[in-house]
């Protein structure tokens, strides 16, 4: 299964869920295959996508929140799993695309290419619902359950890396503002600094 297959399957089922996409390939492919105002494309925040999604899920318990993460990014901040388990937002679905690489920094092999098992780590952290998928049929069944049943969920999806879509020419601030309007009830406030 390829990344684009996963992104299309998620986008087709997302409904009015808010989607937070990891930097690079996941964000590029989501923009290409499912762009909409309720998508937040993370930039320069490796390891933080799950934390942003968790905060969003806690702030908006009335909205389903989907996190599209990469295994390299999640490995950089495994503590977010314990926090998600402790806070237990029922509306959080954390989908991790596992390719065993730090794709965005040159394709270096990482721990998930070997023995590291993110589903087992999530279970150990106390995540309520954990599932794995290695093909589209399994992914479809898991997504249908995860988007209907309470969580928090972690879904580990094994993919074959074939490269991502072209990086979209988007303005990060415009994406933020569009997402905030779609998330309803959030107001983007730029920090104010005094000039010396």
Phi, psi and omega in degrees: 000141180254160181307315182300325177297316180295313182299316178299317181297318179293311182301323181292335184254355190294331183056232180263015178298150173272135182241128175249116185253135178300154179302154174079227191306314181298316179293317180299313182290324176296318178298319181290318190254359182193034182299137176196164183300333183278015178254132173249120181263107182289145177224134175061032185225046182300130181093355187247355183301314179297323178293318177296315178298320178298312179299319178295317179297323179289323180286331182233069182296347180274355182238138173290137179238125179249129175253126173255106188241167173247156182295322178297321179294314180297322179299334180284349183208061180295339179300335179299333179292317178295322178294316178298320178294319181292318181281329174052052176290122184292344185263008185262127174235109183258109181256124182246120176272117187256109177242356179073020184221153161270086188300318188284346182250014175123003176081028178290140177293144179232181187302330180286351172284345180245245189266344183295131184236103184295328177295317179295321178297317179297317177300315180296330178283345179100014177300132187297315185232122181230134179218160178229151177215138179235357176213168186295324179297313179296319179298316180301315179297315181295315180298318179300320178290311186295327181275355179248329186259152179297152179238214013287151180247146163234125179242114178265122184241115179283126180234158170263129182279123178235007183097161185254171172294167177297141177299128180287151176268083182238153177268117182304322180290323176294321177297316178302312183295317178298318179295317181299320177295319179293327179285348177052127175094353177258143176236122178284124180239119177282141177298143179252126180242140176279140177273137180281000000 
